[in-house]
Amino acid sequence: MEITDVRVEKFSVELDEPKRTSAGREFDVRPAAITVVETDEGVTGIGEGYGPNPHIVETVVEEKYRPRLLGEDPRDRERLWDDMLILDTYWDRKGQGVAAASGVDIALWDLAGKLYDEPLYRLLGGDVGGEGSVKAYASDLFWDDPEVMAERAAGYVDRGYSAVKAHLGRGLEADERRVEAMTGAIGDAHLMVDMNCGYDRADALRVGRMLDRHGVYWYEEPLSPYDVEGHAHLRRKLDTPIATGENEFTKWGFRELFEAEAVDYAMPDAMRCGGITETKKICATAASFNVTCTPHSYTTGVGLLATLHLLASTPNCEWFEFDVTEFPLLEAFYAEPLEIGEGRVSLPTTPGLGVELTEEVVDEYGIE
């Protein structure tokens, strides 16, 4: 069995209204880069590599990785991972090169599931929870007026979710008004807050003490991902658990977080940090430090389902990040509808990831 082609399909969706995060940041477009691996036996794998510009992902995959992959056996995932990322350590220890390779790796896993006619979680370790579903939190509730955020949070709880994540990070008083409004609206459900790296150490500590008073479930990315010691400092000073890692890469990067005792909930993103192959190793490394993993996912239905299979098959993982926003590139890629109820998402039964790439989706959302 040989790889005959590796290519990237690029997508872009204009949002009805801008999404706002910390420090006044906002975006009104969600891009996506979908990797396709084809073989001489007619089996095709689909993956996703994260990048703010899908043209960059396309260039890295098709110009750098494709020549190395053509003619190779797609089942040799470990060797192909090394060919992409270990041989170029000088250039791609972190960043877009790793993220682009992540999409290839996920496509190879999707292809394996299809080849062996099994949903991917079966190949990755099976259903470790034994329930055929995983517990999900509603993500993402973006910055808005306190009353609006409270109403939306309550709506997610009414739909059965026992936890909601919101984006804050615009100052102590502004954040507290929103935390008070949302915690008052969701009752016994959990509130997680994501600061999108919006604070320095002093402000992060002040805001963290406020979150302690309100019993927030976790404090996500309060600081720059470069400030590992800062996260460790906050973890020592606060009761609210620290969640971070969506902007970290490979097991070596995460080991630095774990050795510094800088994180309670590690958040590897399989579309960035090295694909499914590397994320499984990150989770195993986390387990050796008694750290829980809650993989990050804010991409299309391809990345979301890759995360679902990964989480379902990995023992020290908890909380599936389920995108409840109106984004057409979620359901558009599902090979079968996801069953969602009472805050749990059922595991797919379709071989591989359970995704498909149709001409209709390419025609409607694809870009040149």
N, C-alpha and C positions, 0 to 999 in steps of 0.2 A: 504494500500500500504506500503510495507516494503523494506528497503535496504537489499539486499542479498550479495553484495560484493562491496568492494572498493579497487582498485588496481592502480598501476602506470606503464605506459609503458615508457621506457627510450629510448631516441634517441640521436644521435650525427652525425653531418655533418662536414666533413673536408672541409675547404674553399680553393678555388683555389689559393688565395694569402692572406697573413696576413692582418688584419685590424688594423690600427694604431690610437691610441687616444693620450691623453696628456701625457707629461713626459716620452715619450719613451715606453709607454705600447702598447702591441699588442697581438692579439689572432688569432689563425688559426683554431679553432674548435668552432662550436656553438652547445651546448647541449640543450636538452629539456626534461621536465618531464610532461607527459600527464596523468591526473587523470581520471579514469573511475569509475562511480558509477552505479551499476546494481540494478534492482528491481525485485520483484516477479511478476510484471505485464508486464515484457518484455521491459519496457522503460529504456533506458540507457542515462546517462548524461556524457558529456566530458568536462573537464576543463584543466587548465594549471597553475601550481605553479612554480614560478621562482626559479632557483637555479643553481649555477655554476657547481654543481655535481648532476646529476639526481639520483644517488644512495642514496644520503642523503635525497632528497625529498621522494624517495620510502620508506626509512626506517621510516621517521617521519609519513608519511601517513599510511603505512600498519601496523606498530608496535604500534603507538600511537593513531591515530584517528580511524582507522578501527574498533577496538573493541567497541568504543563508538557509532559508527554509525550503526552497524549491527542490524537489526530489527526495526530501527527507520523509521518514516514516512519522506520521502525526502522532503515533502512540508513544514515541520517545520524548515525552514531555519534559522530563528532568534534564535530559541532555540538551534539548532545544532551548530550555530556559537559560541554561548556562551559556549556550552559544550566543544568545541575545544579550545577556546582561553581565556575565562574569568576564567574558573575553574583552569587554569594553569598560572595565572598571574605571579607567582614567577619565572617561567621558560621561558615564551615565550611572553614577552611584545613587543619584536621586533625580527627581524632576520628570520632565516630559519623556525622556527616553524610557524610564521605568514604566510610566503610565501607558505609553504606546505598546510596550511589550506585554503589559497586563491584558490588553484587549486580545492579543494573539493567544496568550495562555488560556484565557477564558474560552475562546473559540475552539482550542484544541480539546478542552474538557467537554464542551458541548458536543463536539464530534465524537468523542469517546462514548458518551452516553447513547448517542444515536447508533454507533457501531455495535454496542452490546445490548441495545434495545432496553435500556433502563433509565429511569429518571436519575439525574446526576447525583443526588444525595445518596443513592444506593452505592455508587462507586466511591464516594468520598468517606464512607463510614456508616451509612445507614441512618435511621431515625433515632438519634440518641435519646430523645425525650419520650419516644414510644407512643406519642399521641396523634401522629399524622398531621400535626400543625405546630406553629410556633406563636409565641406571645409577641404582639406587636404594639408599638407606640405610634400615635398619630404625629406625623411630621410633614410639613413644617408650617408653623404658625408665625408668619412674618410680622415685622414691626408695623404697628398701627396705633390708633387711639386706644386707650385702656378699655373702654367699653366695647369696642369692636373686637379686640383680642379676647376679652372675657366671653363674649357671645360665641365666638368661633370655637374657643376651647370647650365650652359647655356643649356645643353641638357635637364635637368629636366624642365626648364622654357619653352623650346620649346615643351615639352609634355603637357603643360597646367598648370603646378603648379605655383602658385603665390608666393610661399615661399619655401626656401631651407634651410636645417640645415647642418652645417659642424662642424667637430671636430677639435679644435685647442688646445691651451694650452701648447705651447713649447717655450715661450719667446716672449717679446714684438715685436722685429723686425721681427722674423719669422712669428708671427701671423699677423702682419700688412701687410706684403707682400701678404699673402693669402687673407686677407680681401679686400685689394685693387684690387687684380686680380678678385675675385669673384663678388664684387659689380660692377666692370666695365663690367663684362660679362653678368649680369642678368638684367640690366636696372632697371625698376621700381619694379621688384619683391623684396620680402623681404629676407634678409639674417639673419638667426638665428645662433648663435655660441654656441657650447657646449664645456666646458673646462674639463669635467670629473674630477672635484675636483682637478685640477692640480696646483693651486696657493696658496700662502700664502696671507695675507691681503694686504701687501704693493705692491706686484706684481699684484695682482688682481685689485687694484685701478689704477695702471698705465695702465694696459691693458684696463680696463673699460673706461678710458678717451679717449684712442685711438678709442674704439668702438663708443663712443659718437660722435667723429669727423666724423665717416663714416656712421652714421645713422643706425647702426645694430638694428634689431628688438627686440631681447632679448639676454641676457647674462646668459647662463645656467650653473649651478653648477660651479661657479668660485672657490669655497672654499670647504673644507671638510663639509659633511653634519652635523658634530658635531658642527660646528661653526655658530650657529644661529645668534648670535650677529654680527659676521663678515658680514653675508649677509645683516643684517639690516643696518650696517655701510655703505656698498657699495650702498645700495638702497638710502640712504640719500645723498650720495656724487655724484651719477651718474644720467644722464638722461636716459640711456639705462635700460629698465625694467629687473628685476632679475627674472629668472625662476629656480625653484628648487623643490625637493620633491620626485624624483624617488627612493631615498634611505631612505625615511621616512615611518613610519608604523602607521596605525590606526588613528582615528580622534583625539586621544589625542596627538600624535606626531605632527600632522599638526596644532592643536590648538596652540602649542608652537610657530610655525613659524608665524602664523597669529597674535598672541598677541604681538610678537616682531616686527611686521611690517617689516618682513624680505623678503617678496616675493610679486611679482606682478602677476606672472603666476605660480600657484601651479600645480605640476606634479605628482599626485598619480598614481602609477602603480598597477592596479587591480590584477596582478599576484604576487605582493609582499605584498601590504599594508593591505590585509584582504579580498580580493575578491570583487565581485560586491556589495555585501551587505554593506560592510564597505566603499567602494569608494563612493557610493551614499551619505553616511552620511558625508564623508569628503567634498564632493562638496557642500552639504547643509551648513556645517560649514563655508566653504570658502565664500559662498554667504552672510552669516551674517556679514562677515568682508569686503564685497565688493571686494573680490579677485576672479579673473577669474581662472578656472581650464582648463588645457590642458593636459589630461591624457597621461602619458608616455607609450610607447609600443614598445618593441624590443624583440619579442619572435617569436613563430610560428604563423600560420594562426589561431590557436585556440585563443591565447591571442589577436591577432590583431582584430578578429571579436568580442570578448568579449568587447574590448575597443570601437569598432565602435558602438555597441548597447548601451553601457553606455553613450557615448558622445551624441549620437543622442537623447537620452531621458532625458537629464539633462540640465536645463535652462542656468546655468552659465558656460557652457563648450564651448570652442572654439579651433579650429585647431586640426584635426585628424592627429596623427603622422603615416604616411604611409611609410612602409619599401619598398623602391624601389630597394634594393640591390638584387643580384641574390642569392636567398636562397630557396631551393626546398621545405622546410617545411612550406612555406606559402601556395601556391596554392594546395599543396598535401592534405591539410585538408579541403578545401572548398567543401561544398556539391553542390554549384552552383558557376559559375564564378562571380567575382565581376565586376560590371560595373563601369569603371573609365573614366572620361572625363573632360577636362578643369579644372583639379585640384580638382574635387569633386568625392566622392565615394558614389555610390548608396547603400541604405539600403537593406540587404538581405530579401528575401521573404520566405525562408525555415524555418520551425518551429525550435525554440530554437536558438542557436548561428548560425546555418547554417554550421555546421562542421560534418565531419564523419571520423572515424578511420578505415582504410581498412587494410586487411592483406598484401596487396602489399606495403603499406607504412611501416608497421612494418618490413616486410622482407627486404626491401631495406635500411632502415635507423635505425632500432631498434638495441639496444645493450643489452647484458646480464648484 
